[in-house]
Amino acid sequence: KISYLFNSNVSLSIIYEYKNKENSINNLEQLKQQRLGATFTYSGEKKITINGEYSLYDNAFIGDQLSPVAFQMLEGLQAGKNSTWRLLVQKNLTQYLDLNINYQGRKSDNSQIIHTGNVQLRAFF
């Protein structure tokens, strides 16, 4: 991971990760996973924070892709190439009220894009 801090409010990171997973029982599944990604963080002066991430995965998987073991080893992704992204926006509305907006997406070679998101309003009392 290489990070660069532009100033006290903005940072950017580039990530490379390699994982080698092997199941030592039953079907002896194997996974060699490479991940290349980027993350950013912005903290505004008006009590707003924005975090984002984009990652590309290359999953070389040997075994039954439809098994629970494969789901666990692949961490919910598919064999082959995958993309994931997320965006989180946090805003302090008042001293006692926060608003969080969270969006996530993922795409694999053999599936359509999956979008998920939520909005949370938190009150402190």
Summary of the structure (lengths in Angstrom):
residues: 125
radius of gyration: 18.4
end to end distance: 38.9
largest distance: 55.1
contacts: 326
relative contact order: 0.16
helix: 6%
strand: 68%
